[in-house]
Amino acid sequence: MNQKILKLENLLRFHTICRQLHSLYQRRMLAQWRHVFSSAYPVWPAQLYAQPWQTDALIRAALSQHRLLVTKKEKKSQKSQLSSTKSKKEVEVWIGMTVEELARAMEKDIDCVYESLLNTAIDIDSLEAHSHLDEVWIKEVIKKSGMKLKWSKLKQDKVRENKDAVKRPQADPALLIPRSPVVTIMGHVDHGKTTLLDKLRKTQVAAMEAGGITQHIGAFLVSLPSGEKITFLDTPGHAAFSAMRARGAHVTDIIILVVAADDGVMKQTVESIQHAKDAQVPVVLAINKCDKAEADPERVKKELLAYDVVCEDYGGDIQAVHVSALTGDNLMALVEATIALAEMLELKADPTGPVEGTVIESFTDKGRGPVTTAIIQRGTLRKGSILVAGKSWAKVRLMFDENDKAINEACPSMPVGIIGWRDLPSAGDEILEVESEPRAREVVHWRKYEQEQEKNKEDLELIEEKRKEHQEAHRKAREKYGTLPWKARSFIKYKIKKQQQPLKPKEKAGGDSNVLPIIIKGDVDGSVEAILNIMDTYDASHECELELVHFGVGDISENDVNLAETFHGVIYGFNVNAGNVIQQSAAKKGVKIKLHKIIYRLIEDLQEELSSRLPCIVEEHTIGEASILATFSITEGKKKVPVAGCRVQKGQLEKQKKFKLIRNGHVIWKGSLISLKHHKDDISVIKTGMDCGLSLDEEKIEFKVGDDIVCYEEKEVLAKTSWDPGF
């Protein structure tokens, strides 16, 4: 407002001055005319020209006022231009920004950044669009571009409030009620764990297990004749299922360690003992197969002493029961020992409030979608409850027991199948009940956000580590080339660059044969976990690289086939199906689908597939051996040819095969024969005990008495991978 008033005042002053000038001009003209027509008054010219300075002063004042206005306008326009150019030249940068980010901030091309870094210490050839720049190089680029630097802090997200769901505080002891014990049966493979459980619940699960081994965690509620109820977890004994056994040990109250009386302590027995110690769970020892003639229960007890498992017979506190799962002998004594231990532990739980539990196993069912087997540890689960497990949530639509019978509620220590999950949680995830669906989504989003932040942090650490490695390598390279003239330095760089050129298409095709991309599909989450754990032990990448393209739970789908076709991979299915349509599609696309029901058969198949990708090994098979008894030479034309007089000691010599000359245990020549004679006759085969003379295709080789001649043939043999999965 003040500026507008000033402008108006200046204009009024200018207008007044103009009017004064105009009146002065009229007076001056009138005076001149009077001077011309009247000579009686000579005073006019004097008066007229006596005050010219007044007119000039007025003109100067008007012009200065005009200049003042114009100057002010020009200054304002210049100021606006300067401010605009200043905002353009000021570049906001931050530490660790990439080449691409710097170019974007400068509103320039990436080439502008490269040009600014020419003739500097940085290696331009190694810079990529995503390469991070140090502070000194960012300053250099801004300086050479004629712009102003402005440092800014990295934009950080606001600290988000923790929205995770957590367990409730410990319940009031007055609210606790007795609960059934959760008992895990553990031990070595084929020591009778599942058969023992079958006898207790009078089923035939072992007969249905592929290969006679348990490959999942089975959760069962067994009602005993005495009215007691025990939840049993049957864990796999195979070496591949270590993670499943560990999971079973951490959700259990008591562990029944099954050891075969004829086998004794085995590898998975020791592993099960370690899981029990880690989880601090008490153990009941079941010495099985005592009905066999070669059974020796006392030997088992003595072997266990080495692993700090001391039975009551030897002064310890671990109950040992001799049983026979096959005949059912002494099973009730085992149950009584388990119940007695449970009573000593005084197991109680709070059946009220939000549910807490653990996912024992998870899988996808065609008709029911994602399904989990869980153990409830607190609260009472009912239909309609909202649950969160890992990064998945569920509104319980249906619950069922171990016999696939629908139930309305599940109390603490009860195994239950849950249907209604939006996504498939992982085995071992903690289950928590929340109040509503929005709250469940909030928890899942928070957990995904946390995982993403953790991954970003790991990525940044890895990038920083790689950047430091690159800087160190560049520093060493500069030290190496620092003393060399530019021509020598350029030549060395050219040679290195030539060695690092990409492979030709034919070479690439040959190299890709040593990569095996695979897709793993399993029936349950635990099975896939076990297979992936085995693959983690793969240590033969120098022979053939094993590339895991995808893994998941459920039957093989068209997407799996398309993925395998894209990567030229193999699909391995464990306890899953591939429909006729899928198999026909795979056959058309040249994709192998390999289905297995026993885990070690799948691993053996994978080993064979890896071996098939390896180049064949050439093996030498000896046909005959001869020793040199004399040396002489014969003349053929103008040449003297050395000849060895030999006697065949073993096998036979065949002229068409390959030969090698051995002296003092070292091979000094390999090749073919020019001639093989018996007396004066040319023959093709010399048998054991016969004498012969022979000459080689290498004239420079000299024979010596005592040398050995070996006749052999080469055969290509399929190579085998050196990977040993441990079973």
SULUR-V60940 format. One record per residue. RES is the residue in one small letter. PSI is psi in whole degrees, 0 to 359 (999 if undefined). BURIAL is + if it has 9 or more other ideal C-beta (glycine too) atoms within 8 Angstrom, else -. D_LAST is the distance of its C-alpha to the last C-alpha in Angstrom with 1 decimal. Layout:
res->[RES | RES]
psi->[PSI | PSI]
burial->[BURIAL | BURIAL]
d_last->[D_LAST | D_LAST]
This chain:
res->[m | n | q | k | i | l | k | l | e | n | l | l | r | f | h | t | i | c | r | q | l | h | s | l | y | q | r | r | m | l | a | q | w | r | h | v | f | s | s | a | y | p | v | w | p | a | q | l | y | a | q | p | w | q | t | d | a | l | i | r | a | a | l | s | q | h | r | l | l | v | t | k | k | e | k | k | s | q | k | s | q | l | s | s | t | k | s | k | k | e | v | e | v | w | i | g | m | t | v | e | e | l | a | r | a | m | e | k | d | i | d | c | v | y | e | s | l | l | n | t | a | i | d | i | d | s | l | e | a | h | s | h | l | d | e | v | w | i | k | e | v | i | k | k | s | g | m | k | l | k | w | s | k | l | k | q | d | k | v | r | e | n | k | d | a | v | k | r | p | q | a | d | p | a | l | l | i | p | r | s | p | v | v | t | i | m | g | h | v | d | h | g | k | t | t | l | l | d | k | l | r | k | t | q | v | a | a | m | e | a | g | g | i | t | q | h | i | g | a | f | l | v | s | l | p | s | g | e | k | i | t | f | l | d | t | p | g | h | a | a | f | s | a | m | r | a | r | g | a | h | v | t | d | i | i | i | l | v | v | a | a | d | d | g | v | m | k | q | t | v | e | s | i | q | h | a | k | d | a | q | v | p | v | v | l | a | i | n | k | c | d | k | a | e | a | d | p | e | r | v | k | k | e | l | l | a | y | d | v | v | c | e | d | y | g | g | d | i | q | a | v | h | v | s | a | l | t | g | d | n | l | m | a | l | v | e | a | t | i | a | l | a | e | m | l | e | l | k | a | d | p | t | g | p | v | e | g | t | v | i | e | s | f | t | d | k | g | r | g | p | v | t | t | a | i | i | q | r | g | t | l | r | k | g | s | i | l | v | a | g | k | s | w | a | k | v | r | l | m | f | d | e | n | d | k | a | i | n | e | a | c | p | s | m | p | v | g | i | i | g | w | r | d | l | p | s | a | g | d | e | i | l | e | v | e | s | e | p | r | a | r | e | v | v | h | w | r | k | y | e | q | e | q | e | k | n | k | e | d | l | e | l | i | e | e | k | r | k | e | h | q | e | a | h | r | k | a | r | e | k | y | g | t | l | p | w | k | a | r | s | f | i | k | y | k | i | k | k | q | q | q | p | l | k | p | k | e | k | a | g | g | d | s | n | v | l | p | i | i | i | k | g | d | v | d | g | s | v | e | a | i | l | n | i | m | d | t | y | d | a | s | h | e | c | e | l | e | l | v | h | f | g | v | g | d | i | s | e | n | d | v | n | l | a | e | t | f | h | g | v | i | y | g | f | n | v | n | a | g | n | v | i | q | q | s | a | a | k | k | g | v | k | i | k | l | h | k | i | i | y | r | l | i | e | d | l | q | e | e | l | s | s | r | l | p | c | i | v | e | e | h | t | i | g | e | a | s | i | l | a | t | f | s | i | t | e | g | k | k | k | v | p | v | a | g | c | r | v | q | k | g | q | l | e | k | q | k | k | f | k | l | i | r | n | g | h | v | i | w | k | g | s | l | i | s | l | k | h | h | k | d | d | i | s | v | i | k | t | g | m | d | c | g | l | s | l | d | e | e | k | i | e | f | k | v | g | d | d | i | v | c | y | e | e | k | e | v | l | a | k | t | s | w | d | p | g | f]
psi->[316 | 323 | 321 | 319 | 317 | 317 | 316 | 318 | 318 | 319 | 319 | 319 | 315 | 318 | 318 | 316 | 319 | 317 | 319 | 317 | 316 | 316 | 321 | 318 | 318 | 317 | 318 | 316 | 319 | 320 | 321 | 317 | 321 | 324 | 327 | 313 | 351 | 119 | 357 | 343 | 84 | 355 | 340 | 310 | 322 | 316 | 325 | 317 | 4 | 335 | 48 | 335 | 331 | 317 | 315 | 322 | 320 | 319 | 317 | 321 | 319 | 315 | 320 | 322 | 320 | 316 | 323 | 316 | 316 | 318 | 319 | 318 | 316 | 319 | 319 | 318 | 321 | 319 | 317 | 320 | 318 | 318 | 322 | 317 | 325 | 319 | 328 | 323 | 340 | 120 | 127 | 119 | 168 | 161 | 134 | 10 | 154 | 170 | 316 | 318 | 322 | 316 | 320 | 320 | 327 | 350 | 42 | 171 | 161 | 329 | 329 | 322 | 316 | 317 | 322 | 335 | 4 | 148 | 30 | 178 | 343 | 146 | 105 | 323 | 331 | 351 | 134 | 172 | 329 | 8 | 140 | 140 | 142 | 168 | 319 | 324 | 327 | 316 | 320 | 316 | 315 | 320 | 313 | 339 | 358 | 31 | 168 | 141 | 138 | 113 | 140 | 149 | 149 | 136 | 116 | 139 | 149 | 144 | 115 | 145 | 137 | 116 | 13 | 155 | 139 | 163 | 153 | 158 | 164 | 142 | 160 | 127 | 334 | 336 | 350 | 142 | 155 | 147 | 165 | 146 | 148 | 116 | 129 | 129 | 120 | 161 | 184 | 158 | 139 | 27 | 5 | 24 | 308 | 323 | 321 | 317 | 324 | 319 | 324 | 321 | 6 | 50 | 181 | 51 | 320 | 324 | 334 | 346 | 133 | 128 | 9 | 16 | 147 | 131 | 8 | 165 | 119 | 130 | 123 | 144 | 117 | 125 | 122 | 158 | 333 | 354 | 349 | 150 | 137 | 132 | 120 | 138 | 122 | 107 | 153 | 148 | 351 | 151 | 332 | 342 | 37 | 319 | 323 | 319 | 320 | 320 | 319 | 325 | 330 | 352 | 10 | 162 | 323 | 143 | 127 | 111 | 113 | 124 | 129 | 132 | 337 | 332 | 320 | 199 | 127 | 183 | 310 | 339 | 312 | 319 | 318 | 321 | 319 | 320 | 319 | 320 | 318 | 321 | 355 | 51 | 134 | 154 | 141 | 127 | 125 | 108 | 106 | 169 | 35 | 351 | 349 | 150 | 324 | 9 | 140 | 82 | 326 | 324 | 322 | 315 | 320 | 321 | 325 | 340 | 329 | 343 | 24 | 29 | 97 | 118 | 166 | 328 | 335 | 21 | 10 | 193 | 13 | 124 | 134 | 127 | 128 | 118 | 168 | 106 | 330 | 316 | 344 | 9 | 131 | 18 | 323 | 327 | 323 | 318 | 317 | 321 | 321 | 315 | 322 | 318 | 322 | 322 | 323 | 326 | 342 | 63 | 124 | 160 | 161 | 113 | 0 | 165 | 184 | 147 | 142 | 140 | 189 | 136 | 119 | 318 | 154 | 145 | 170 | 126 | 138 | 314 | 339 | 354 | 206 | 131 | 141 | 148 | 127 | 159 | 124 | 129 | 340 | 145 | 181 | 121 | 131 | 163 | 136 | 352 | 147 | 119 | 151 | 133 | 117 | 236 | 35 | 156 | 164 | 148 | 113 | 115 | 326 | 143 | 146 | 157 | 191 | 342 | 13 | 26 | 132 | 138 | 159 | 334 | 156 | 125 | 173 | 143 | 5 | 130 | 139 | 142 | 134 | 130 | 139 | 9 | 139 | 320 | 166 | 114 | 167 | 150 | 136 | 350 | 147 | 134 | 130 | 140 | 138 | 171 | 335 | 168 | 315 | 322 | 321 | 316 | 321 | 316 | 315 | 317 | 319 | 317 | 322 | 321 | 316 | 317 | 320 | 318 | 319 | 319 | 317 | 320 | 316 | 320 | 317 | 320 | 319 | 318 | 317 | 321 | 316 | 321 | 318 | 320 | 317 | 318 | 318 | 318 | 319 | 320 | 316 | 321 | 319 | 322 | 323 | 318 | 354 | 324 | 353 | 148 | 163 | 328 | 314 | 321 | 317 | 321 | 319 | 317 | 322 | 317 | 318 | 317 | 324 | 323 | 332 | 8 | 146 | 154 | 151 | 159 | 319 | 319 | 323 | 316 | 323 | 324 | 326 | 342 | 342 | 25 | 130 | 100 | 134 | 154 | 128 | 127 | 130 | 165 | 325 | 163 | 322 | 324 | 316 | 320 | 316 | 317 | 317 | 324 | 322 | 318 | 333 | 340 | 359 | 124 | 24 | 38 | 336 | 338 | 307 | 127 | 130 | 116 | 116 | 109 | 317 | 150 | 154 | 177 | 135 | 173 | 160 | 132 | 175 | 326 | 322 | 318 | 316 | 321 | 317 | 323 | 318 | 318 | 3 | 48 | 183 | 139 | 126 | 125 | 133 | 113 | 32 | 171 | 157 | 112 | 166 | 320 | 318 | 317 | 321 | 318 | 319 | 321 | 319 | 323 | 0 | 32 | 131 | 131 | 121 | 117 | 137 | 154 | 351 | 130 | 321 | 338 | 321 | 317 | 321 | 318 | 319 | 321 | 318 | 319 | 320 | 318 | 325 | 339 | 352 | 150 | 147 | 150 | 133 | 118 | 145 | 127 | 118 | 133 | 320 | 160 | 141 | 152 | 145 | 122 | 334 | 157 | 143 | 177 | 152 | 157 | 125 | 104 | 240 | 2 | 148 | 123 | 123 | 139 | 141 | 128 | 118 | 161 | 130 | 121 | 330 | 140 | 221 | 157 | 128 | 124 | 327 | 349 | 182 | 153 | 157 | 147 | 125 | 129 | 122 | 38 | 1 | 138 | 120 | 353 | 143 | 140 | 211 | 167 | 145 | 319 | 151 | 114 | 146 | 109 | 246 | 2 | 135 | 123 | 163 | 340 | 133 | 126 | 176 | 135 | 351 | 151 | 154 | 165 | 139 | 152 | 148 | 168 | 5 | 110 | 334 | 348 | 128 | 132 | 151 | 145 | 132 | 348 | 157 | 140 | 126 | 128 | 130 | 167 | 151 | 134 | 138 | 128 | 138 | 132 | 157 | 139 | 145 | 358 | 126 | 106 | 351 | 8 | 999]
burial->[- | - | - | - | - | - | - | - | - | + | - | - | + | + | - | - | + | + | - | + | + | - | - | + | - | - | - | + | - | - | + | + | - | + | + | - | - | - | - | - | - | - | - | + | + | - | + | + | - | - | - | - | - | - | + | - | - | + | + | - | + | + | - | - | + | + | - | + | + | - | - | - | - | - | - | - | - | - | - | - | - | - | - | - | - | + | - | - | + | + | + | - | + | + | - | - | + | + | + | + | - | + | + | - | + | + | - | - | - | + | - | + | + | + | - | + | + | - | - | - | - | - | - | - | - | - | + | - | - | - | + | + | + | - | - | - | + | + | + | + | + | + | - | - | + | - | + | - | + | - | - | - | - | - | - | - | - | - | - | - | - | - | - | - | - | - | - | + | - | - | + | - | - | - | - | + | - | - | + | + | + | + | + | + | + | + | + | + | + | - | + | + | + | + | + | + | + | + | + | + | + | - | - | - | + | + | - | - | + | - | - | - | + | + | + | + | + | + | + | + | + | + | - | + | - | - | - | + | + | + | + | + | + | + | + | + | + | + | + | + | + | + | + | + | + | + | + | + | + | - | + | + | + | + | + | + | + | + | + | + | + | + | + | + | + | + | - | + | + | + | + | + | + | - | + | + | - | - | + | - | + | - | + | + | + | + | + | + | + | + | - | - | - | - | + | + | + | - | - | + | + | - | + | + | + | - | - | - | + | + | + | + | - | - | - | - | - | + | + | + | + | - | + | + | + | - | - | - | - | + | + | - | + | + | + | - | + | + | + | + | + | + | - | - | + | - | + | - | + | + | + | - | - | + | + | + | + | + | + | + | + | + | + | + | - | - | - | - | - | + | + | + | + | + | + | + | + | + | + | + | + | - | + | - | + | + | + | + | + | + | - | + | + | + | + | + | - | + | + | + | + | - | - | - | - | - | + | - | + | + | + | + | + | + | + | + | + | + | + | - | + | - | - | + | + | + | + | - | + | + | + | + | + | + | - | - | - | - | + | + | + | + | + | + | + | + | + | + | + | + | + | - | - | - | - | - | - | - | - | - | - | - | + | - | - | - | + | - | - | + | + | - | - | + | - | - | + | + | - | - | + | - | - | - | - | - | - | - | + | - | - | + | + | - | - | - | - | - | - | - | - | - | - | - | - | - | - | + | - | - | + | - | - | + | + | + | + | + | + | + | + | + | + | + | + | + | + | + | + | + | + | + | + | + | + | - | + | - | - | + | - | - | + | + | - | + | + | + | + | - | + | - | + | + | + | + | - | - | - | + | + | + | + | + | + | - | + | - | + | + | + | + | + | + | + | + | - | + | - | - | - | + | + | - | + | + | - | - | + | - | + | - | + | + | - | + | - | + | + | + | + | + | + | - | + | + | + | - | + | + | + | - | + | + | - | - | - | - | - | - | - | + | + | + | + | + | + | + | - | - | + | - | - | - | - | - | - | - | - | - | + | + | + | + | + | + | + | + | - | - | + | + | + | + | + | - | + | + | + | + | + | + | + | - | - | - | - | - | + | - | + | - | + | - | - | + | + | + | - | - | - | - | + | - | - | + | - | + | - | + | - | + | + | + | + | + | - | - | - | - | + | - | + | - | - | - | + | + | + | + | + | + | - | + | - | - | - | + | + | - | + | - | + | - | + | - | -]
d_last->[91.2 | 92.9 | 92.1 | 93.8 | 97.0 | 97.1 | 96.9 | 99.7 | 101.9 | 101.5 | 102.4 | 105.6 | 106.6 | 106.1 | 108.2 | 111.0 | 111.1 | 111.4 | 114.3 | 116.1 | 115.6 | 117.1 | 120.2 | 120.7 | 120.5 | 123.2 | 125.5 | 125.2 | 126.1 | 129.2 | 130.4 | 130.3 | 132.4 | 134.9 | 135.2 | 136.1 | 138.7 | 140.4 | 141.7 | 143.8 | 140.7 | 139.2 | 137.1 | 134.4 | 132.7 | 132.5 | 131.1 | 128.7 | 127.2 | 127.5 | 124.1 | 121.6 | 119.0 | 118.7 | 117.6 | 115.2 | 113.8 | 113.2 | 111.5 | 109.3 | 108.4 | 107.4 | 105.4 | 103.6 | 102.8 | 101.5 | 99.4 | 98.0 | 96.8 | 95.3 | 93.7 | 92.1 | 90.7 | 89.3 | 87.7 | 86.0 | 84.7 | 83.5 | 81.8 | 80.0 | 78.9 | 77.7 | 75.7 | 74.1 | 73.3 | 72.1 | 69.6 | 68.4 | 67.9 | 66.0 | 62.3 | 59.9 | 56.8 | 53.9 | 51.6 | 48.4 | 49.9 | 48.7 | 51.0 | 51.2 | 52.1 | 54.8 | 56.3 | 56.4 | 58.1 | 60.7 | 61.2 | 60.7 | 58.4 | 55.3 | 57.3 | 59.8 | 57.1 | 56.1 | 59.7 | 60.3 | 57.5 | 58.8 | 59.9 | 57.9 | 55.1 | 52.4 | 50.5 | 51.7 | 49.3 | 46.3 | 47.7 | 46.5 | 47.9 | 45.1 | 45.4 | 46.5 | 49.8 | 50.9 | 54.1 | 56.1 | 55.4 | 56.2 | 59.5 | 60.2 | 59.7 | 61.9 | 64.6 | 64.8 | 64.9 | 68.0 | 66.5 | 66.4 | 63.2 | 62.3 | 59.2 | 57.6 | 54.8 | 51.7 | 52.2 | 50.1 | 49.4 | 51.1 | 49.1 | 47.8 | 48.1 | 44.8 | 44.6 | 41.2 | 41.0 | 40.2 | 39.8 | 43.1 | 44.2 | 43.6 | 45.7 | 48.8 | 47.8 | 50.7 | 48.9 | 45.7 | 45.1 | 42.6 | 39.4 | 36.6 | 33.5 | 30.2 | 27.6 | 23.8 | 21.7 | 18.4 | 16.0 | 12.7 | 11.6 | 14.1 | 16.5 | 19.2 | 19.7 | 20.9 | 22.9 | 24.6 | 25.6 | 26.8 | 29.1 | 30.5 | 31.4 | 31.9 | 29.7 | 27.2 | 24.4 | 21.7 | 23.2 | 23.0 | 19.4 | 17.5 | 15.2 | 16.5 | 14.4 | 16.1 | 15.2 | 18.3 | 20.3 | 23.1 | 26.4 | 29.0 | 32.4 | 33.1 | 36.8 | 37.4 | 40.5 | 41.9 | 42.0 | 39.3 | 36.7 | 33.2 | 30.8 | 27.3 | 24.1 | 21.1 | 18.0 | 14.5 | 12.2 | 8.9 | 7.0 | 8.4 | 11.8 | 12.7 | 15.9 | 17.0 | 16.9 | 18.8 | 21.3 | 21.8 | 22.6 | 25.1 | 27.2 | 27.4 | 30.0 | 28.3 | 24.8 | 24.2 | 21.4 | 20.3 | 19.1 | 19.2 | 22.0 | 20.6 | 17.0 | 18.2 | 16.5 | 12.7 | 10.5 | 11.3 | 14.8 | 15.4 | 14.4 | 16.7 | 19.4 | 19.3 | 19.7 | 22.6 | 24.2 | 24.0 | 25.7 | 28.1 | 27.7 | 28.8 | 26.5 | 27.4 | 25.4 | 24.9 | 24.1 | 23.2 | 23.6 | 26.6 | 28.3 | 26.2 | 28.0 | 25.3 | 25.0 | 25.8 | 26.2 | 27.9 | 25.0 | 22.8 | 25.6 | 25.9 | 22.3 | 22.6 | 25.6 | 23.5 | 22.2 | 25.8 | 25.4 | 28.8 | 30.0 | 33.7 | 34.1 | 33.3 | 35.6 | 33.2 | 33.5 | 30.3 | 31.2 | 29.1 | 29.7 | 28.8 | 28.1 | 27.1 | 25.8 | 26.5 | 30.1 | 30.8 | 32.1 | 32.8 | 31.4 | 34.7 | 34.5 | 31.2 | 32.9 | 35.9 | 34.0 | 32.4 | 35.8 | 37.4 | 35.0 | 35.7 | 39.4 | 39.1 | 37.4 | 40.3 | 38.3 | 40.7 | 40.8 | 43.4 | 43.8 | 46.3 | 46.2 | 43.6 | 40.2 | 37.1 | 33.6 | 30.0 | 28.0 | 25.1 | 24.1 | 25.9 | 26.1 | 28.8 | 30.8 | 33.1 | 36.1 | 35.6 | 34.1 | 31.9 | 30.9 | 29.5 | 28.6 | 30.0 | 31.1 | 34.7 | 35.4 | 39.0 | 41.9 | 42.2 | 40.8 | 43.3 | 43.7 | 45.0 | 43.4 | 42.4 | 38.9 | 37.1 | 33.4 | 32.0 | 33.9 | 34.7 | 37.4 | 38.5 | 41.6 | 40.4 | 41.6 | 39.9 | 37.8 | 36.1 | 34.4 | 31.3 | 33.3 | 34.2 | 37.8 | 39.8 | 40.9 | 43.5 | 42.2 | 39.2 | 39.8 | 37.7 | 34.5 | 34.6 | 31.7 | 33.2 | 32.4 | 34.5 | 35.9 | 38.0 | 35.8 | 37.1 | 33.7 | 30.2 | 29.3 | 25.8 | 24.0 | 25.0 | 28.4 | 31.5 | 34.1 | 37.7 | 40.9 | 43.7 | 47.3 | 47.5 | 45.9 | 47.5 | 46.1 | 42.6 | 43.0 | 44.3 | 41.3 | 38.8 | 41.0 | 41.0 | 37.2 | 36.9 | 39.6 | 37.9 | 34.6 | 36.7 | 38.6 | 35.5 | 34.2 | 37.6 | 37.7 | 34.3 | 35.6 | 38.9 | 37.2 | 35.1 | 38.3 | 40.2 | 37.6 | 37.7 | 41.5 | 41.7 | 39.5 | 41.7 | 44.8 | 43.7 | 42.8 | 46.2 | 48.0 | 46.5 | 47.4 | 50.9 | 51.2 | 50.0 | 52.5 | 55.2 | 57.1 | 56.9 | 59.8 | 59.1 | 59.0 | 56.3 | 54.3 | 54.6 | 53.5 | 50.3 | 49.5 | 50.1 | 47.7 | 44.9 | 45.5 | 45.5 | 42.0 | 40.7 | 42.2 | 39.9 | 38.5 | 40.5 | 39.5 | 38.3 | 36.2 | 34.7 | 33.8 | 32.0 | 30.2 | 28.9 | 27.0 | 24.4 | 23.7 | 21.6 | 22.9 | 20.9 | 22.0 | 19.7 | 21.4 | 20.1 | 22.1 | 21.9 | 21.7 | 18.7 | 16.5 | 17.6 | 17.0 | 13.3 | 13.0 | 15.1 | 13.3 | 10.1 | 12.9 | 14.3 | 11.7 | 13.1 | 15.0 | 16.4 | 19.5 | 21.7 | 20.5 | 20.4 | 21.0 | 18.9 | 21.6 | 21.2 | 24.6 | 24.5 | 22.6 | 24.1 | 24.3 | 26.1 | 26.7 | 26.9 | 30.4 | 32.9 | 32.3 | 28.6 | 29.8 | 32.6 | 30.2 | 27.9 | 31.0 | 32.3 | 29.2 | 28.4 | 24.9 | 22.5 | 22.2 | 19.0 | 19.8 | 17.7 | 20.0 | 23.0 | 25.8 | 27.7 | 31.3 | 33.2 | 35.2 | 32.1 | 30.6 | 34.0 | 34.4 | 31.0 | 32.0 | 35.3 | 33.8 | 31.2 | 28.2 | 25.0 | 23.7 | 20.3 | 19.9 | 16.9 | 16.7 | 13.0 | 10.8 | 7.8 | 10.9 | 12.3 | 9.6 | 9.9 | 13.6 | 13.6 | 12.2 | 15.0 | 17.5 | 16.9 | 17.4 | 20.5 | 22.0 | 21.9 | 25.1 | 25.1 | 25.1 | 28.3 | 27.9 | 30.9 | 31.5 | 34.4 | 37.2 | 39.7 | 40.9 | 44.5 | 46.4 | 49.5 | 52.6 | 55.3 | 56.1 | 59.1 | 60.2 | 62.1 | 64.4 | 63.6 | 66.5 | 66.9 | 63.4 | 62.1 | 58.6 | 56.6 | 55.4 | 53.0 | 53.8 | 50.5 | 49.4 | 46.2 | 44.0 | 41.0 | 40.4 | 42.9 | 44.0 | 44.3 | 46.6 | 44.8 | 41.5 | 40.6 | 41.5 | 40.8 | 43.0 | 41.5 | 43.5 | 42.4 | 38.8 | 39.1 | 39.3 | 42.7 | 43.1 | 41.3 | 43.2 | 45.3 | 48.3 | 51.8 | 53.1 | 52.0 | 54.9 | 55.6 | 59.1 | 60.8 | 58.8 | 56.2 | 53.2 | 49.7 | 47.7 | 48.2 | 46.6 | 45.7 | 48.7 | 50.9 | 52.6 | 52.8 | 53.9 | 51.9 | 52.4 | 49.9 | 50.2 | 50.5 | 53.9 | 53.3 | 50.8 | 52.6 | 51.5 | 51.5 | 51.7 | 48.4 | 46.3 | 43.6 | 43.4 | 40.1 | 40.0 | 36.7 | 35.5 | 33.0 | 30.3 | 28.1 | 24.4 | 21.9 | 19.8 | 16.1 | 14.7 | 13.5 | 11.1 | 7.6 | 6.0 | 3.8 | 0.0]
